[in-house]
Amino acid sequence: MELVTKFFGEVAIDSPQMKLAHVPSSAELTFGVDPVTGKRAPYPVVSVRNVYMFPGIPHLLESNFSKLEHLFESPDVHFYTREVYITDDEMSVATRLAEVNKKFKDKVVIGSYPKLDNSYYQVKATLQSEEEEPVEEAYRHLLSLLPPEVIVKYEPCPAEHAASRVYELAEQCPLVKHAITVIEDCLNRYKLSEMCISFNGGKDCTMLLHLIYAALQKLYPDRTESLQLLYIRCDLPFPEVELFIHESADRYGFHLVCLPGRIKESLSLLKQQEPEMKAIAMGTRRTDPHAADLESFVMTDSDWPQFMRVQPILDWHYDDIWKFLRQLCLPYCSLYDKGYTSLGSMHNTHPNPQLKFLDARGRVKYSPAYKLHDGTLERNNRY
């Protein structure tokens, strides 16, 4: 009842909302723990004896499984599993999967799972057995049947190993190394309560979010304090953008602060609500309007609310951003896969005409944003 009241406010005991709190007296409430952030889930899973009632919304169901997997482990049973991520659709690989299944069906269970909304693959094939060697044999056989170009080295949970992957990349890429140096400098200057990340769901701040999370994971692995994400909501935002913003906050375990209106007015409101706030990390690049002469650390103009603007990726270009995102398999807003190359409001943002093409049926389609070859045309979709 306390959780229902917290979410919906004060409601009558016989209201539809309060029905969510009606459970059998013998029921148990189990709060899962996020394996990445270590935080307790805000809502419990209800169980009676060995029956667990999970939410019906697919992504919530999946999230709860990862937080409660320890409940379903059996110390006497061990499964060996291999996964193959494939860019072709399920019909294109069905014959090859059937061939593997025919050869190993007595020892290996093979699964095929289409994923229509993933930016990196279309099918996940799984091979599972209680014996390791048959799984490895089936895995090698499947790889031999598939064209190499359709196999993706996909990372399902990039946040989990963010620090190791990003710091390894920093040793190879000067842009990443400089960005991490700026971020570490910022973390040395300010407490987490004194800084936030400007996050509007775009590709640049999505990359910045992961970089900062990687630095926090390395420097403060035992931290309990949450960093804030500042979302300044435009007049008519895309639903896809807002969904991605909330998913990102949950994914990294950051606290989302949503403020309406224009940037200057929103920053004034932030200063009033969070007087201890001193710095804002931003995904600004020199190719952005009025950004050519900026430095990594610069105060806002004198007639603006006073914050230190921290800009670790100033010298990155359009293709650098996409190379980083896709190399680490980072989730990004779904609009980018529909031809949008720069995101604003629904008033002024459209698919980029440079990515327009006709499919085999003569229908107008748009290639994904990472296929734009000329980064100087990035804003050609903003009118």
C-alpha beads as a LAMMPS data file, in Angstrom:
LAMMPS data file: protein, C-alpha beads

383 atoms
382 bonds

1 atom types
1 bond types

-500.0 500.0 xlo xhi
-500.0 500.0 ylo yhi
-500.0 500.0 zlo zhi

Masses

1 110.0

Atoms # bond

1 1 1 0.000 0.000 0.000
2 1 1 2.884 2.326 0.749
3 1 1 4.324 1.831 -2.759
4 1 1 0.941 2.428 -4.431
5 1 1 0.427 5.614 -2.424
6 1 1 3.925 6.805 -3.242
7 1 1 3.314 6.334 -6.971
8 1 1 -0.348 7.410 -7.321
9 1 1 -0.769 9.626 -4.264
10 1 1 -3.567 9.212 -1.742
11 1 1 -6.269 6.948 -3.228
12 1 1 -9.225 5.111 -1.749
13 1 1 -8.707 1.583 -0.451
14 1 1 -11.216 0.249 -3.031
15 1 1 -9.780 2.253 -5.960
16 1 1 -8.425 0.548 -9.136
17 1 1 -4.927 1.748 -8.244
18 1 1 -5.041 0.095 -4.829
19 1 1 -5.897 -3.245 -6.444
20 1 1 -2.184 -3.492 -7.173
21 1 1 -1.674 -3.959 -3.446
22 1 1 -4.238 -6.747 -3.122
23 1 1 -2.220 -9.980 -2.727
24 1 1 -2.858 -13.250 -0.862
25 1 1 -2.009 -13.151 2.823
26 1 1 0.494 -15.972 2.260
27 1 1 2.312 -14.010 -0.468
28 1 1 5.946 -12.952 -0.204
29 1 1 7.335 -9.715 -1.639
30 1 1 10.827 -10.031 -3.094
31 1 1 12.844 -6.965 -4.098
32 1 1 15.486 -7.789 -6.680
33 1 1 18.919 -6.174 -6.888
34 1 1 20.261 -4.647 -10.099
35 1 1 23.423 -6.650 -11.014
36 1 1 25.072 -3.564 -12.554
37 1 1 24.295 -0.795 -10.059
38 1 1 23.742 -2.905 -6.942
39 1 1 20.566 -0.953 -6.192
40 1 1 17.411 -2.562 -4.872
41 1 1 14.469 -2.637 -7.301
42 1 1 11.779 -0.048 -6.466
43 1 1 8.957 -2.596 -6.759
44 1 1 8.745 -6.216 -5.603
45 1 1 7.842 -9.443 -7.341
46 1 1 4.938 -11.221 -5.629
47 1 1 5.223 -14.959 -5.022
48 1 1 3.115 -17.656 -3.373
49 1 1 5.117 -20.781 -2.626
50 1 1 6.866 -21.602 -5.908
51 1 1 4.686 -19.398 -8.144
52 1 1 6.134 -16.005 -9.089
53 1 1 4.024 -13.262 -10.663
54 1 1 6.114 -11.166 -13.034
55 1 1 4.941 -8.029 -14.898
56 1 1 3.542 -8.624 -18.380
57 1 1 5.447 -5.775 -20.060
58 1 1 8.378 -7.488 -21.862
59 1 1 11.228 -5.162 -20.839
60 1 1 10.056 -5.140 -17.203
61 1 1 9.833 -8.934 -17.245
62 1 1 13.381 -9.195 -18.583
63 1 1 14.660 -6.656 -16.068
64 1 1 13.131 -8.574 -13.150
65 1 1 14.680 -11.862 -14.275
66 1 1 18.169 -10.345 -14.166
67 1 1 17.528 -8.942 -10.682
68 1 1 16.116 -12.186 -9.280
69 1 1 18.073 -14.850 -11.123
70 1 1 19.546 -16.143 -7.853
71 1 1 16.082 -17.445 -6.891
72 1 1 16.044 -19.873 -9.789
73 1 1 19.577 -21.200 -9.582
74 1 1 20.139 -24.863 -8.785
75 1 1 23.551 -25.823 -7.360
76 1 1 23.199 -29.328 -8.780
77 1 1 22.606 -28.272 -12.384
78 1 1 24.973 -26.354 -14.637
79 1 1 24.182 -25.273 -18.167
80 1 1 26.764 -24.340 -20.769
81 1 1 25.570 -21.710 -23.187
82 1 1 26.814 -20.007 -26.329
83 1 1 25.124 -17.090 -28.078
84 1 1 25.517 -15.924 -31.673
85 1 1 24.219 -12.528 -32.769
86 1 1 23.277 -12.304 -36.435
87 1 1 22.462 -9.315 -38.639
88 1 1 20.362 -11.356 -41.104
89 1 1 16.668 -11.954 -40.440
90 1 1 15.416 -15.252 -39.025
91 1 1 14.185 -16.612 -42.351
92 1 1 17.621 -16.118 -43.872
93 1 1 19.368 -18.229 -41.238
94 1 1 16.608 -20.790 -40.546
95 1 1 18.099 -23.445 -42.844
96 1 1 21.539 -23.198 -41.214
97 1 1 20.059 -23.358 -37.721
98 1 1 18.016 -26.395 -38.736
99 1 1 21.177 -28.092 -39.994
100 1 1 22.931 -27.518 -36.661
101 1 1 19.873 -28.720 -34.781
102 1 1 19.697 -31.926 -36.847
103 1 1 23.324 -32.735 -36.116
104 1 1 23.320 -31.937 -32.379
105 1 1 19.668 -32.320 -31.336
106 1 1 20.376 -35.156 -28.905
107 1 1 22.753 -33.084 -26.763
108 1 1 22.220 -29.382 -27.544
109 1 1 19.097 -27.260 -27.309
110 1 1 19.070 -24.560 -29.991
111 1 1 16.977 -21.419 -29.754
112 1 1 16.329 -18.615 -32.233
113 1 1 15.066 -15.242 -31.040
114 1 1 14.241 -12.419 -33.489
115 1 1 14.884 -8.900 -32.212
116 1 1 13.102 -6.309 -34.320
117 1 1 14.148 -3.225 -32.352
118 1 1 17.863 -3.829 -31.829
119 1 1 20.384 -1.543 -33.537
120 1 1 23.054 -4.216 -33.893
121 1 1 21.478 -7.586 -34.731
122 1 1 18.215 -9.177 -35.906
123 1 1 18.500 -12.691 -34.502
124 1 1 20.061 -14.140 -31.362
125 1 1 20.803 -17.861 -31.661
126 1 1 21.443 -19.772 -28.433
127 1 1 23.050 -23.181 -27.914
128 1 1 22.647 -24.813 -24.507
129 1 1 23.571 -28.118 -22.899
130 1 1 24.576 -29.650 -19.591
131 1 1 27.824 -30.683 -21.296
132 1 1 30.401 -28.164 -22.473
133 1 1 31.977 -29.967 -25.426
134 1 1 28.754 -30.492 -27.465
135 1 1 27.939 -26.807 -27.096
136 1 1 31.393 -25.824 -28.333
137 1 1 31.142 -28.230 -31.270
138 1 1 27.700 -26.920 -32.239
139 1 1 28.945 -23.344 -31.841
140 1 1 31.913 -23.922 -34.159
141 1 1 29.689 -25.676 -36.680
142 1 1 27.175 -22.826 -36.729
143 1 1 29.939 -20.269 -37.235
144 1 1 31.282 -22.283 -40.149
145 1 1 27.855 -22.171 -41.829
146 1 1 27.283 -18.426 -41.421
147 1 1 28.954 -15.765 -43.599
148 1 1 31.422 -13.880 -41.342
149 1 1 29.882 -10.521 -42.225
150 1 1 26.520 -11.398 -40.630
151 1 1 28.039 -12.304 -37.228
152 1 1 28.144 -9.471 -34.678
153 1 1 30.447 -9.287 -31.657
154 1 1 27.611 -7.966 -29.542
155 1 1 27.877 -6.893 -25.899
156 1 1 24.433 -7.262 -24.256
157 1 1 25.343 -5.257 -21.119
158 1 1 27.996 -2.665 -22.058
159 1 1 27.572 -0.792 -18.757
160 1 1 28.695 -3.831 -16.797
161 1 1 32.255 -3.686 -18.157
162 1 1 32.332 0.006 -19.045
163 1 1 35.537 0.867 -17.193
164 1 1 37.695 -1.928 -18.597
165 1 1 36.488 -1.424 -22.172
166 1 1 36.706 2.378 -22.185
167 1 1 40.102 2.602 -20.475
168 1 1 41.473 -0.052 -22.827
169 1 1 40.174 2.001 -25.745
170 1 1 41.757 5.141 -24.252
171 1 1 45.194 3.548 -24.660
172 1 1 44.538 3.223 -28.381
173 1 1 42.551 6.371 -29.175
174 1 1 43.791 9.889 -28.268
175 1 1 40.230 11.282 -28.409
176 1 1 39.017 8.827 -25.784
177 1 1 42.105 9.394 -23.648
178 1 1 41.620 13.176 -23.677
179 1 1 37.915 12.845 -22.847
180 1 1 38.683 10.566 -19.879
181 1 1 41.374 12.988 -18.679
182 1 1 38.873 15.869 -18.697
183 1 1 36.249 13.758 -16.918
184 1 1 38.703 12.630 -14.231
185 1 1 39.758 16.266 -13.750
186 1 1 36.100 17.203 -13.310
187 1 1 35.557 14.424 -10.767
188 1 1 38.585 15.641 -8.834
189 1 1 37.303 19.224 -8.793
190 1 1 33.694 18.552 -7.846
191 1 1 31.725 16.242 -5.596
192 1 1 29.044 14.182 -7.315
193 1 1 26.420 16.346 -5.589
194 1 1 28.013 19.412 -7.206
195 1 1 27.801 18.237 -10.820
196 1 1 25.326 16.780 -13.290
197 1 1 25.245 15.596 -16.903
198 1 1 23.210 17.475 -19.490
199 1 1 21.295 14.705 -21.235
200 1 1 18.731 15.136 -24.015
201 1 1 18.927 11.616 -25.469
202 1 1 21.183 12.584 -28.391
203 1 1 24.153 10.582 -29.625
204 1 1 26.806 12.951 -28.235
205 1 1 25.525 12.992 -24.667
206 1 1 24.806 9.253 -24.885
207 1 1 28.487 8.691 -25.543
208 1 1 29.441 11.173 -22.808
209 1 1 27.155 9.396 -20.347
210 1 1 28.991 6.119 -20.930
211 1 1 32.415 7.768 -20.621
212 1 1 31.497 9.342 -17.280
213 1 1 29.988 6.102 -16.015
214 1 1 33.211 4.279 -16.964
215 1 1 35.304 6.813 -15.027
216 1 1 33.032 6.496 -11.989
217 1 1 33.202 2.709 -12.211
218 1 1 36.997 2.832 -12.177
219 1 1 37.606 5.627 -9.662
220 1 1 34.682 5.027 -7.289
221 1 1 33.631 1.373 -7.644
222 1 1 31.993 1.349 -4.195
223 1 1 30.131 4.642 -4.500
224 1 1 26.563 4.836 -3.227
225 1 1 25.839 8.414 -4.302
226 1 1 23.974 8.836 -7.591
227 1 1 24.929 11.338 -10.271
228 1 1 22.146 13.481 -11.707
229 1 1 21.061 13.649 -15.348
230 1 1 19.647 17.032 -16.350
231 1 1 16.999 16.799 -19.054
232 1 1 15.749 20.182 -20.294
233 1 1 12.520 19.267 -22.005
234 1 1 11.761 21.041 -25.310
235 1 1 8.282 22.139 -26.346
236 1 1 7.365 19.052 -28.364
237 1 1 9.779 16.156 -27.723
238 1 1 9.748 12.881 -29.608
239 1 1 8.232 10.029 -27.547
240 1 1 11.159 7.849 -28.653
241 1 1 13.606 10.363 -27.182
242 1 1 11.806 10.571 -23.847
243 1 1 11.610 6.781 -23.601
244 1 1 15.332 6.485 -24.277
245 1 1 16.165 9.160 -21.685
246 1 1 14.298 7.287 -18.957
247 1 1 15.798 3.949 -20.038
248 1 1 19.300 5.460 -19.926
249 1 1 18.812 6.826 -16.417
250 1 1 17.693 3.367 -15.270
251 1 1 20.475 1.604 -17.162
252 1 1 23.246 3.550 -15.437
253 1 1 21.509 4.056 -12.107
254 1 1 21.500 7.875 -12.372
255 1 1 18.850 10.214 -11.009
256 1 1 16.870 12.017 -13.734
257 1 1 15.993 15.686 -13.226
258 1 1 13.508 16.972 -15.803
259 1 1 13.055 20.721 -16.203
260 1 1 10.769 22.399 -18.766
261 1 1 11.336 25.507 -20.848
262 1 1 14.274 27.276 -22.431
263 1 1 17.826 26.478 -21.398
264 1 1 18.566 29.743 -19.584
265 1 1 15.349 29.662 -17.573
266 1 1 15.806 25.975 -16.774
267 1 1 19.347 26.584 -15.492
268 1 1 18.012 29.380 -13.265
269 1 1 15.489 26.920 -11.873
270 1 1 18.237 24.327 -11.370
271 1 1 20.288 26.885 -9.425
272 1 1 17.292 27.548 -7.188
273 1 1 16.506 23.883 -6.617
274 1 1 20.112 22.694 -6.351
275 1 1 22.131 25.641 -4.960
276 1 1 25.175 23.396 -4.385
277 1 1 25.313 22.495 -8.102
278 1 1 28.475 23.936 -9.691
279 1 1 29.268 22.063 -12.902
280 1 1 27.424 20.570 -15.869
281 1 1 29.058 18.006 -18.154
282 1 1 27.955 18.535 -21.747
283 1 1 28.304 16.661 -25.040
284 1 1 29.213 19.808 -26.982
285 1 1 31.435 19.529 -30.073
286 1 1 33.210 22.304 -31.986
287 1 1 31.022 21.669 -34.999
288 1 1 27.958 22.661 -32.930
289 1 1 26.656 26.249 -33.294
290 1 1 28.764 28.824 -31.364
291 1 1 31.169 26.154 -30.091
292 1 1 34.251 26.610 -32.295
293 1 1 36.328 28.482 -29.688
294 1 1 35.273 26.721 -26.497
295 1 1 37.608 25.029 -24.021
296 1 1 37.107 21.887 -21.953
297 1 1 36.287 23.953 -18.855
298 1 1 34.507 27.283 -19.286
299 1 1 32.016 29.217 -17.181
300 1 1 28.646 30.197 -18.581
301 1 1 28.315 33.789 -19.798
302 1 1 28.068 36.464 -17.108
303 1 1 24.357 37.110 -17.739
304 1 1 23.532 33.402 -17.353
305 1 1 23.189 31.296 -14.198
306 1 1 26.754 30.525 -13.189
307 1 1 27.878 26.966 -13.865
308 1 1 31.140 25.473 -15.031
309 1 1 30.554 23.916 -18.434
310 1 1 32.614 20.729 -18.719
311 1 1 33.045 19.607 -22.343
312 1 1 35.191 16.471 -22.752
313 1 1 34.396 15.694 -26.419
314 1 1 34.892 19.076 -28.093
315 1 1 37.252 17.766 -30.769
316 1 1 35.227 14.700 -31.733
317 1 1 33.624 14.562 -35.164
318 1 1 30.398 12.940 -36.318
319 1 1 32.020 9.693 -37.451
320 1 1 34.092 9.496 -34.226
321 1 1 30.889 9.488 -32.184
322 1 1 29.329 6.675 -34.202
323 1 1 32.508 4.616 -34.234
324 1 1 32.638 4.760 -30.428
325 1 1 28.934 3.989 -29.926
326 1 1 28.863 1.026 -32.255
327 1 1 32.268 -0.355 -31.312
328 1 1 31.038 -0.716 -27.709
329 1 1 27.479 -1.762 -28.724
330 1 1 25.970 1.117 -26.754
331 1 1 22.182 1.576 -26.907
332 1 1 21.079 4.800 -28.594
333 1 1 17.778 6.464 -29.463
334 1 1 15.805 4.453 -32.034
335 1 1 15.247 7.546 -34.224
336 1 1 18.857 7.325 -35.386
337 1 1 18.059 4.019 -37.081
338 1 1 15.250 5.757 -38.985
339 1 1 17.437 8.334 -40.723
340 1 1 17.540 11.083 -38.085
341 1 1 21.087 12.384 -37.720
342 1 1 20.502 15.232 -35.242
343 1 1 17.669 15.368 -32.718
344 1 1 15.604 18.407 -31.793
345 1 1 11.875 18.769 -31.294
346 1 1 9.113 17.320 -33.451
347 1 1 8.614 20.856 -34.793
348 1 1 11.959 21.074 -36.567
349 1 1 13.476 17.597 -36.907
350 1 1 13.054 15.182 -39.828
351 1 1 14.964 12.268 -41.364
352 1 1 18.079 13.443 -43.171
353 1 1 17.436 13.601 -46.953
354 1 1 21.039 12.471 -47.525
355 1 1 20.041 9.035 -46.220
356 1 1 16.920 8.648 -48.331
357 1 1 16.584 5.669 -50.701
358 1 1 13.951 3.502 -52.378
359 1 1 13.678 -0.129 -51.324
360 1 1 13.021 -3.084 -53.649
361 1 1 9.293 -2.268 -53.621
362 1 1 9.824 1.370 -54.492
363 1 1 9.038 2.618 -50.980
364 1 1 10.873 5.592 -49.484
365 1 1 13.251 4.467 -46.727
366 1 1 16.116 6.030 -44.775
367 1 1 19.449 4.461 -43.885
368 1 1 20.567 4.666 -40.232
369 1 1 22.448 7.744 -39.063
370 1 1 25.835 6.028 -38.778
371 1 1 25.840 5.538 -42.564
372 1 1 25.995 9.287 -43.241
373 1 1 29.400 9.692 -44.905
374 1 1 29.688 13.490 -44.725
375 1 1 29.453 14.602 -41.100
376 1 1 29.123 18.241 -42.139
377 1 1 25.587 17.363 -43.317
378 1 1 24.605 16.143 -39.854
379 1 1 22.125 18.992 -39.300
380 1 1 20.540 18.827 -42.733
381 1 1 17.479 17.306 -41.061
382 1 1 16.843 20.298 -38.773
383 1 1 14.565 22.928 -40.354

Bonds

1 1 1 2
2 1 2 3
3 1 3 4
4 1 4 5
5 1 5 6
6 1 6 7
7 1 7 8
8 1 8 9
9 1 9 10
10 1 10 11
11 1 11 12
12 1 12 13
13 1 13 14
14 1 14 15
15 1 15 16
16 1 16 17
17 1 17 18
18 1 18 19
19 1 19 20
20 1 20 21
21 1 21 22
22 1 22 23
23 1 23 24
24 1 24 25
25 1 25 26
26 1 26 27
27 1 27 28
28 1 28 29
29 1 29 30
30 1 30 31
31 1 31 32
32 1 32 33
33 1 33 34
34 1 34 35
35 1 35 36
36 1 36 37
37 1 37 38
38 1 38 39
39 1 39 40
40 1 40 41
41 1 41 42
42 1 42 43
43 1 43 44
44 1 44 45
45 1 45 46
46 1 46 47
47 1 47 48
48 1 48 49
49 1 49 50
50 1 50 51
51 1 51 52
52 1 52 53
53 1 53 54
54 1 54 55
55 1 55 56
56 1 56 57
57 1 57 58
58 1 58 59
59 1 59 60
60 1 60 61
61 1 61 62
62 1 62 63
63 1 63 64
64 1 64 65
65 1 65 66
66 1 66 67
67 1 67 68
68 1 68 69
69 1 69 70
70 1 70 71
71 1 71 72
72 1 72 73
73 1 73 74
74 1 74 75
75 1 75 76
76 1 76 77
77 1 77 78
78 1 78 79
79 1 79 80
80 1 80 81
81 1 81 82
82 1 82 83
83 1 83 84
84 1 84 85
85 1 85 86
86 1 86 87
87 1 87 88
88 1 88 89
89 1 89 90
90 1 90 91
91 1 91 92
92 1 92 93
93 1 93 94
94 1 94 95
95 1 95 96
96 1 96 97
97 1 97 98
98 1 98 99
99 1 99 100
100 1 100 101
101 1 101 102
102 1 102 103
103 1 103 104
104 1 104 105
105 1 105 106
106 1 106 107
107 1 107 108
108 1 108 109
109 1 109 110
110 1 110 111
111 1 111 112
112 1 112 113
113 1 113 114
114 1 114 115
115 1 115 116
116 1 116 117
117 1 117 118
118 1 118 119
119 1 119 120
120 1 120 121
121 1 121 122
122 1 122 123
123 1 123 124
124 1 124 125
125 1 125 126
126 1 126 127
127 1 127 128
128 1 128 129
129 1 129 130
130 1 130 131
131 1 131 132
132 1 132 133
133 1 133 134
134 1 134 135
135 1 135 136
136 1 136 137
137 1 137 138
138 1 138 139
139 1 139 140
140 1 140 141
141 1 141 142
142 1 142 143
143 1 143 144
144 1 144 145
145 1 145 146
146 1 146 147
147 1 147 148
148 1 148 149
149 1 149 150
150 1 150 151
151 1 151 152
152 1 152 153
153 1 153 154
154 1 154 155
155 1 155 156
156 1 156 157
157 1 157 158
158 1 158 159
159 1 159 160
160 1 160 161
161 1 161 162
162 1 162 163
163 1 163 164
164 1 164 165
165 1 165 166
166 1 166 167
167 1 167 168
168 1 168 169
169 1 169 170
170 1 170 171
171 1 171 172
172 1 172 173
173 1 173 174
174 1 174 175
175 1 175 176
176 1 176 177
177 1 177 178
178 1 178 179
179 1 179 180
180 1 180 181
181 1 181 182
182 1 182 183
183 1 183 184
184 1 184 185
185 1 185 186
186 1 186 187
187 1 187 188
188 1 188 189
189 1 189 190
190 1 190 191
191 1 191 192
192 1 192 193
193 1 193 194
194 1 194 195
195 1 195 196
196 1 196 197
197 1 197 198
198 1 198 199
199 1 199 200
200 1 200 201
201 1 201 202
202 1 202 203
203 1 203 204
204 1 204 205
205 1 205 206
206 1 206 207
207 1 207 208
208 1 208 209
209 1 209 210
210 1 210 211
211 1 211 212
212 1 212 213
213 1 213 214
214 1 214 215
215 1 215 216
216 1 216 217
217 1 217 218
218 1 218 219
219 1 219 220
220 1 220 221
221 1 221 222
222 1 222 223
223 1 223 224
224 1 224 225
225 1 225 226
226 1 226 227
227 1 227 228
228 1 228 229
229 1 229 230
230 1 230 231
231 1 231 232
232 1 232 233
233 1 233 234
234 1 234 235
235 1 235 236
236 1 236 237
237 1 237 238
238 1 238 239
239 1 239 240
240 1 240 241
241 1 241 242
242 1 242 243
243 1 243 244
244 1 244 245
245 1 245 246
246 1 246 247
247 1 247 248
248 1 248 249
249 1 249 250
250 1 250 251
251 1 251 252
252 1 252 253
253 1 253 254
254 1 254 255
255 1 255 256
256 1 256 257
257 1 257 258
258 1 258 259
259 1 259 260
260 1 260 261
261 1 261 262
262 1 262 263
263 1 263 264
264 1 264 265
265 1 265 266
266 1 266 267
267 1 267 268
268 1 268 269
269 1 269 270
270 1 270 271
271 1 271 272
272 1 272 273
273 1 273 274
274 1 274 275
275 1 275 276
276 1 276 277
277 1 277 278
278 1 278 279
279 1 279 280
280 1 280 281
281 1 281 282
282 1 282 283
283 1 283 284
284 1 284 285
285 1 285 286
286 1 286 287
287 1 287 288
288 1 288 289
289 1 289 290
290 1 290 291
291 1 291 292
292 1 292 293
293 1 293 294
294 1 294 295
295 1 295 296
296 1 296 297
297 1 297 298
298 1 298 299
299 1 299 300
300 1 300 301
301 1 301 302
302 1 302 303
303 1 303 304
304 1 304 305
305 1 305 306
306 1 306 307
307 1 307 308
308 1 308 309
309 1 309 310
310 1 310 311
311 1 311 312
312 1 312 313
313 1 313 314
314 1 314 315
315 1 315 316
316 1 316 317
317 1 317 318
318 1 318 319
319 1 319 320
320 1 320 321
321 1 321 322
322 1 322 323
323 1 323 324
324 1 324 325
325 1 325 326
326 1 326 327
327 1 327 328
328 1 328 329
329 1 329 330
330 1 330 331
331 1 331 332
332 1 332 333
333 1 333 334
334 1 334 335
335 1 335 336
336 1 336 337
337 1 337 338
338 1 338 339
339 1 339 340
340 1 340 341
341 1 341 342
342 1 342 343
343 1 343 344
344 1 344 345
345 1 345 346
346 1 346 347
347 1 347 348
348 1 348 349
349 1 349 350
350 1 350 351
351 1 351 352
352 1 352 353
353 1 353 354
354 1 354 355
355 1 355 356
356 1 356 357
357 1 357 358
358 1 358 359
359 1 359 360
360 1 360 361
361 1 361 362
362 1 362 363
363 1 363 364
364 1 364 365
365 1 365 366
366 1 366 367
367 1 367 368
368 1 368 369
369 1 369 370
370 1 370 371
371 1 371 372
372 1 372 373
373 1 373 374
374 1 374 375
375 1 375 376
376 1 376 377
377 1 377 378
378 1 378 379
379 1 379 380
380 1 380 381
381 1 381 382
382 1 382 383
